[in-house]
Amino acid sequence: MNQSEFEKLSSDLRTLVKKIPLNWGAVQNDRFDSNVDIFKIQTYEQLEDAVAPLNETVQNYLRRRWFIWRCSECDEYLFYKNPNVVQNPDRYDKSYDVEFNDDAHYRFDVKGTVIPKGFRDNIDSILANPQPMIDFFYEKQSKGVRFGMQNRLFVVHHSFVNSQRELYLRCAWKSKEAIYAEYSDKVATKNFFSYKGYKSDVIFILEREKNKVEHIIF
């Protein structure tokens, strides 16, 4: 992705936020994924044509799947546009998305997500220590052939204003660009979390007041 492609895609995603369902409708799974190869679909219009014959549950699942995948591509671009970050040159390699400081020690799969429902009654605790949430992500978040084990950098979106606005936070591109630049500068001095020998880390993208983006980098 280059800058002009990013600008077009990121603008389209912001426009589409109101049309994307908040909830998956199902845990990520191969059965629903097999209905449509979303990775060949470049526009929302193409997606709607592809899902039209399917039932509403599968349609909403695939709409959200496509939206989040495209948001993740924008997130990755905002990381690797920093001078010390490179993209994985093999687009089919699932072991990592970005590498910091030209060092395999700092390779991460970037995962955009939200605070799971089971942790939302005690959010302050999770913001102070996200390790239980990290364990949950590795153990419970997805099922199927695309699920694997690797170092992961979780970009966790949470709005205290309204849970629906978490989709808007995924598209807070200007704020994210600055946040990812800050993270890239700090990565060599960080202590990471871990899960069964894999390194992991968390960036919280937060909204306590409408349209005011905050963040936490550990």
C-alpha positions in Angstrom: 0.0 0.0 0.0 1.2 3.5 -0.8 0.1 6.8 0.6 -2.5 7.5 -2.1 -4.0 4.0 -1.7 -4.1 4.5 2.0 -5.9 7.8 1.7 -8.6 6.4 -0.6 -9.1 3.2 1.5 -9.1 4.9 4.9 -11.6 7.5 3.7 -13.9 4.8 2.3 -13.7 2.9 5.6 -14.7 6.0 7.6 -17.7 6.5 5.3 -18.8 2.9 5.7 -18.7 2.8 9.5 -22.4 3.3 9.9 -23.1 0.4 7.6 -21.0 -2.2 9.4 -22.6 -4.3 12.1 -21.1 -3.9 15.6 -21.2 -7.6 16.4 -19.7 -10.6 14.6 -22.8 -12.7 15.0 -20.4 -15.7 15.4 -16.9 -16.6 16.5 -14.5 -16.3 13.6 -14.7 -19.7 11.8 -13.9 -21.5 8.6 -17.5 -22.4 7.8 -18.6 -18.8 7.4 -15.3 -17.7 5.9 -15.6 -20.4 3.2 -18.7 -18.7 1.7 -16.8 -15.8 0.2 -13.1 -15.1 -0.3 -13.1 -11.7 1.3 -9.4 -11.2 0.5 -10.2 -10.9 -3.2 -12.8 -8.2 -2.6 -11.5 -4.6 -2.9 -14.6 -2.5 -2.5 -17.7 -2.5 -0.3 -19.9 -2.7 -3.4 -18.2 -5.9 -4.5 -18.7 -7.3 -1.0 -22.4 -6.6 -1.1 -22.8 -8.4 -4.4 -20.9 -11.4 -3.1 -22.9 -11.8 0.2 -26.3 -11.1 -1.4 -27.3 -14.8 -1.7 -26.4 -15.6 1.9 -28.5 -15.4 5.0 -28.4 -12.3 7.2 -26.2 -13.8 9.9 -23.5 -14.8 7.5 -23.8 -11.5 5.6 -23.2 -9.5 8.7 -20.3 -11.7 9.8 -18.6 -11.3 6.4 -19.3 -7.5 6.3 -17.6 -7.1 9.6 -14.8 -9.5 8.7 -14.0 -7.5 5.5 -14.2 -4.2 7.3 -11.8 -5.2 10.0 -9.4 -6.8 7.5 -9.3 -3.6 5.5 -8.8 -1.6 8.7 -5.9 -3.9 9.7 -4.3 -3.1 6.3 -4.4 0.6 7.1 -3.1 0.0 10.6 -0.1 -2.0 9.2 0.6 0.8 6.7 0.7 3.4 9.5 3.3 1.2 11.3 5.5 0.5 8.3 5.6 4.0 7.1 7.8 4.8 10.1 11.5 4.7 9.2 12.4 1.8 11.6 9.5 -0.5 10.6 9.2 -2.7 7.6 6.3 -4.8 6.2 6.5 -8.6 5.9 7.5 -8.9 2.2 5.6 -12.2 1.9 1.9 -11.3 2.0 1.0 -15.0 2.5 3.2 -15.5 5.5 1.0 -15.4 8.7 3.9 -15.4 11.1 4.2 -11.6 11.3 2.9 -8.4 9.7 5.6 -5.8 10.7 9.2 -5.9 11.9 10.7 -3.1 14.0 14.4 -2.0 13.9 15.4 -4.5 11.3 15.5 -7.2 13.9 13.5 -10.5 13.9 13.3 -10.2 17.7 10.7 -7.4 17.1 8.4 -9.1 14.6 4.6 -8.9 15.4 1.3 -9.9 14.0 -0.9 -6.8 14.4 -4.4 -7.5 15.7 -7.0 -4.8 15.8 -9.7 -5.7 18.4 -11.8 -4.6 21.3 -12.0 -5.3 25.0 -14.0 -8.6 25.3 -17.4 -8.4 27.0 -16.3 -10.5 29.9 -13.7 -7.9 30.9 -15.8 -4.8 30.6 -17.1 -4.8 34.1 -13.6 -4.2 35.4 -12.0 -2.1 32.6 -9.7 -0.1 34.9 -8.1 -3.3 36.0 -7.5 -4.4 32.4 -6.1 -1.0 31.5 -3.6 -1.4 34.4 -2.7 -5.0 33.6 -3.9 -6.5 30.3 -2.3 -9.9 30.8 -5.6 -11.7 31.5 -7.1 -10.1 28.3 -4.0 -11.2 26.3 -4.4 -14.8 27.5 -8.1 -14.7 26.5 -7.2 -13.4 23.0 -4.7 -16.2 22.4 -7.0 -18.9 23.8 -10.5 -17.9 22.8 -10.7 -15.2 20.1 -10.7 -17.2 16.9 -11.0 -20.7 15.5 -10.0 -22.2 12.2 -7.2 -22.5 9.7 -6.2 -18.9 10.0 -5.6 -19.1 13.7 -2.0 -19.7 14.7 0.5 -18.8 17.3 2.9 -15.9 16.8 4.1 -12.7 18.5 1.2 -10.4 18.6 0.7 -6.6 19.0 -3.0 -6.0 20.0 -4.5 -2.6 19.1 -7.5 -2.5 21.4 -10.2 0.0 20.8 -12.6 1.0 23.5 -15.1 3.9 23.8 -16.5 4.8 27.2 -19.1 6.9 25.3 -20.8 4.2 23.3 -19.7 0.7 22.3 -20.8 1.4 18.7 -18.1 4.1 18.5 -15.4 1.5 18.7 -15.8 1.2 14.9 -15.1 4.9 14.6 -12.0 4.5 16.8 -10.7 1.8 14.3 -10.8 4.6 11.7 -9.1 7.3 13.8 -6.3 7.4 11.3 -4.7 10.7 12.1 -4.5 9.9 15.8 -3.3 6.4 15.1 -0.5 7.7 12.9 0.9 9.7 15.8 0.4 6.8 18.3 2.1 4.2 16.1 5.0 6.6 15.5 5.4 6.9 19.3 5.2 3.2 19.7 7.8 2.6 17.0 10.2 5.0 18.7 9.8 3.2 22.1 9.8 -0.5 21.0 13.5 -1.2 21.7 13.1 -0.1 25.3 9.9 -2.0 26.1 9.3 -5.0 28.3 6.8 -7.2 26.6 4.0 -9.4 27.9 4.1 -13.1 27.1 2.0 -16.1 26.4 3.5 -19.6 26.3 6.8 -18.2 25.1 5.4 -15.7 22.6 5.9 -12.0 23.0 2.8 -9.8 23.0 2.0 -6.2 23.6 -1.0 -3.9 23.8 -1.8 -0.4 22.6 -5.1 0.9 23.9 -7.0 3.4 21.7 -9.6 5.0 24.0 -12.4 7.5 23.9 -13.7 8.9 27.2 -15.2 12.0 25.6 -16.8 12.0 22.1 -14.2 12.6 19.4 -11.3 12.9 21.8 -8.9 10.0 21.3 -6.6 8.9 24.1 -4.1 6.0 24.2 -2.0 3.9 26.5 1.4 2.4 25.5 2.9 0.2 28.2 
